[in-house]
Amino acid sequence: MVKTVDIAIVGGGMAGASLALLLQKFCPQLSVALLERQPLPLPTAGTAPQLPSFDTRATAVAAGSLQIFSELGLWPRLRDYCAPIERVQVSDRGRGLGAILEADPRKRASFAGMLGAVIENAALGPVLYDALAQTDAQLLAPAQVRAVTMESGGAQLSWRAEEGGSERTLQAGLLVVADGVDSPLCHQLNIGVQRVEYRQRALITTVGLQRDHGGVAYERFTERGPMALLPLPRRDGQHRVALVWTCADEEAEQIASLEAGAFVERLQRAFGWRAGRILRAGKVHSYPLSLSLAEEQWRRGLVLVGNCAHFLHPVAGQGFNLTLRDCHALALTLARGCAAGAPPGELDLLQEYGRERRLDQQLTIGFSDRVPSLFASGSLWARGLRQAGLLGLTLAPPLRAGFVGQAAGFGL
Ligand SMILES: Cc1cc2nc3c(=O)[nH]c(=O)nc-3n(C[C@H](O)[C@H](O)[C@H](O)COP(=O)(O)OP(=O)(O)OC[C@H]3O[C@@H](n4cnc5c(N)ncnc54)[C@H](O)[C@@H]3O)c2cc1C
């Protein structure tokens, strides 16, 4: 017998797991199945799932996203793993000038009074999955979706629990594809992708500092690429920050292969002394960077969320934040449709969602794409522009408020 659900989500990374929680909150009457090809951990086991989303990276979660997590009841648990961002210090290497972005101190009591917080992805995974285990969502894992057929009433999915295992079928009124960048399902559905290769990689590791970071996130632009040090909670009394170091492919390869002491020395030279002395660094992981945008994000019975819809440069820490705003809007739109008796895969409903998200997506994608190229350029005009930009951010409160609003994920 073919199983049927209202909504099937393929991919249980940060996008799929967050959407499943939002659907359970806002559309409890709709049945939801989440299919993830990797095994999930037992609830409350305290170990991170073996999924790409929940690896050794840390995510800068904007205040707007914290607000969404709070609506889901996750904040009391997340708070223990988060380091709040109280200030962002933006600077241009080789110049004394810099901009300091601060949240509005008059709103300190709410999330709007924060710029955001940093959470290690390995901690976020168990929080999301423990919460999901308390809901009625069906968690199918390991479950590799191998083929999808779109039909008039939605989608039919074929999946397998293991290689060589028997093929099972699931029928869904709405298929949500959340299977990450370079999505094979999008390829199978003939959804085109616009892609810009940055020919850069992000080097990621955890770094130990001699002094406390004081809640400051440092964003430093060099002619070779942007670097960020993001505050992390202390562990075993050690002051820790998450490093995101963007450089050209060849240079990244060379830096990633340095032994620990040489890596720390090179990092200190490249980053400077704004965060004080760098004492140590953990294992370095390297991620290729591109801008990858799906040419369609919805069709009747189908919607794309997360990296398969838009994969961004991580410089401004916007990828997951944009995705969470998409997922929040999608859940609210489906809840409205549900109240009006519309099936979740109805085209009008998905178009309404698309219209609602267009402006935020355009602004955020443009922001993430343009900032690194502006700051990477050695040309005189670009240097002038970024000096003016940094100066503007320092001196002009409305401009700064716009930048902070964009970074904090509010007001769009
Ligand atoms: C270096 C770096 C730093 C970043 N930092 C930030 C940041 O500070 N702030 C921020 O907002 N964003 C950040 N991002 C972006 C953020 O990581 C992504 O938005 C997030 O990972 C989105 O994940 P996803 O769930 O869409 O995709 P993925 O994490 O790739 O998840 C896809 C899931 O689908 C599963 N899957 C794939 N195919 C199938 C199938 N056929 N059947 C079943 N399951 C399948 C996979 O196993 C996987 O678990 C960063 C990204 C990078 C690369």
The ligand as an SDF file (V2000), in Angstrom:
LIG
                    3D

 53 58  0  0  0  0  0  0  0  0999 V2000
   31.4570   27.8940    5.1590 C   0  0  0  0  0  0  0  0  0  0  0  0
   30.0230   28.2580    5.3860 C   0  0  0  0  0  0  0  0  0  0  0  0
   29.6640   29.0700    6.4430 C   0  0  0  0  0  0  0  0  0  0  0  0
   28.3290   29.4360    6.6280 C   0  0  0  0  0  0  0  0  0  0  0  0
   28.0100   30.2800    7.6420 N   0  0  0  0  0  0  0  0  0  0  0  0
   26.7430   30.7240    7.7580 C   0  0  0  0  0  0  0  0  0  0  0  0
   26.3820   31.6680    8.7650 C   0  0  0  0  0  0  0  0  0  0  0  0
   27.2130   32.0810    9.5820 O   0  0  0  0  0  0  0  0  0  0  0  0
   25.0880   32.1090    8.8170 N   0  0  0  0  0  0  0  0  0  0  0  0
   24.1580   31.6600    7.9380 C   0  0  0  0  0  0  0  0  0  0  0  0
   22.9990   32.1150    8.0020 O   0  0  0  0  0  0  0  0  0  0  0  0
   24.4520   30.7470    6.9870 N   0  0  0  0  0  0  0  0  0  0  0  0
   25.7140   30.2650    6.8830 C   0  0  0  0  0  0  0  0  0  0  0  0
   26.0180   29.3370    5.9370 N   0  0  0  0  0  0  0  0  0  0  0  0
   24.9290   28.7530    5.1180 C   0  0  0  0  0  0  0  0  0  0  0  0
   24.3180   27.5140    5.8080 C   0  0  0  0  0  0  0  0  0  0  0  0
   25.3130   26.5960    6.1380 O   0  0  0  0  0  0  0  0  0  0  0  0
   23.2970   26.8660    4.8830 C   0  0  0  0  0  0  0  0  0  0  0  0
   22.2740   27.7840    4.6730 O   0  0  0  0  0  0  0  0  0  0  0  0
   22.7110   25.6060    5.5120 C   0  0  0  0  0  0  0  0  0  0  0  0
   23.7120   24.6660    5.6130 O   0  0  0  0  0  0  0  0  0  0  0  0
   21.5360   25.1240    4.6710 C   0  0  0  0  0  0  0  0  0  0  0  0
   21.5160   23.7940    4.6170 O   0  0  0  0  0  0  0  0  0  0  0  0
   20.4960   22.9300    3.7650 P   0  0  0  0  0  0  0  0  0  0  0  0
   19.6660   22.1840    4.7650 O   0  0  0  0  0  0  0  0  0  0  0  0
   19.8200   23.6790    2.7140 O   0  0  0  0  0  0  0  0  0  0  0  0
   21.4830   21.9440    2.9820 O   0  0  0  0  0  0  0  0  0  0  0  0
   22.3710   20.7380    3.5120 P   0  0  0  0  0  0  0  0  0  0  0  0
   23.0170   21.0480    4.8050 O   0  0  0  0  0  0  0  0  0  0  0  0
   23.2700   20.3430    2.3910 O   0  0  0  0  0  0  0  0  0  0  0  0
   21.3120   19.5870    3.7860 O   0  0  0  0  0  0  0  0  0  0  0  0
   20.7680   18.7920    2.7710 C   0  0  0  0  0  0  0  0  0  0  0  0
   20.3840   17.4460    3.3860 C   0  0  0  0  0  0  0  0  0  0  0  0
   19.7070   16.6840    2.3980 O   0  0  0  0  0  0  0  0  0  0  0  0
   20.1220   15.3240    2.4920 C   0  0  0  0  0  0  0  0  0  0  0  0
   19.8670   14.7230    1.1830 N   0  0  0  0  0  0  0  0  0  0  0  0
   20.4810   15.0200    0.0040 C   0  0  0  0  0  0  0  0  0  0  0  0
   19.9590   14.2800   -0.9930 N   0  0  0  0  0  0  0  0  0  0  0  0
   18.9970   13.4950   -0.4370 C   0  0  0  0  0  0  0  0  0  0  0  0
   18.0960   12.5050   -0.9630 C   0  0  0  0  0  0  0  0  0  0  0  0
   18.0850   12.1980   -2.2620 N   0  0  0  0  0  0  0  0  0  0  0  0
   17.2480   11.8780   -0.1160 N   0  0  0  0  0  0  0  0  0  0  0  0
   17.2330   12.2010    1.2150 C   0  0  0  0  0  0  0  0  0  0  0  0
   18.0750   13.1250    1.7690 N   0  0  0  0  0  0  0  0  0  0  0  0
   18.9370   13.7630    0.9480 C   0  0  0  0  0  0  0  0  0  0  0  0
   21.6090   15.4240    2.8680 C   0  0  0  0  0  0  0  0  0  0  0  0
   22.0820   14.2500    3.4870 O   0  0  0  0  0  0  0  0  0  0  0  0
   21.5950   16.6280    3.8150 C   0  0  0  0  0  0  0  0  0  0  0  0
   21.4490   16.2600    5.1800 O   0  0  0  0  0  0  0  0  0  0  0  0
   27.3380   28.9590    5.7280 C   0  0  0  0  0  0  0  0  0  0  0  0
   27.7020   28.1250    4.6690 C   0  0  0  0  0  0  0  0  0  0  0  0
   29.0370   27.7770    4.4820 C   0  0  0  0  0  0  0  0  0  0  0  0
   29.4040   26.8950    3.3270 C   0  0  0  0  0  0  0  0  0  0  0  0
  1  2  1  0
  2  3  1  0
  2 52  2  0
  3  4  2  0
  4  5  1  0
  4 50  1  0
  5  6  2  0
  6  7  1  0
  6 13  1  0
  7  8  2  0
  7  9  1  0
  9 10  1  0
 10 11  2  0
 10 12  1  0
 12 13  2  0
 13 14  1  0
 14 15  1  0
 14 50  1  0
 15 16  1  0
 16 17  1  0
 16 18  1  0
 18 19  1  0
 18 20  1  0
 20 21  1  0
 20 22  1  0
 22 23  1  0
 23 24  1  0
 24 25  2  0
 24 26  1  0
 24 27  1  0
 27 28  1  0
 28 29  2  0
 28 30  1  0
 28 31  1  0
 31 32  1  0
 32 33  1  0
 33 34  1  0
 33 48  1  0
 34 35  1  0
 35 36  1  0
 35 46  1  0
 36 37  1  0
 36 45  1  0
 37 38  2  0
 38 39  1  0
 39 40  1  0
 39 45  2  0
 40 41  1  0
 40 42  2  0
 42 43  1  0
 43 44  2  0
 44 45  1  0
 46 47  1  0
 46 48  1  0
 48 49  1  0
 50 51  2  0
 51 52  1  0
 52 53  1  0
M  END
$$$$
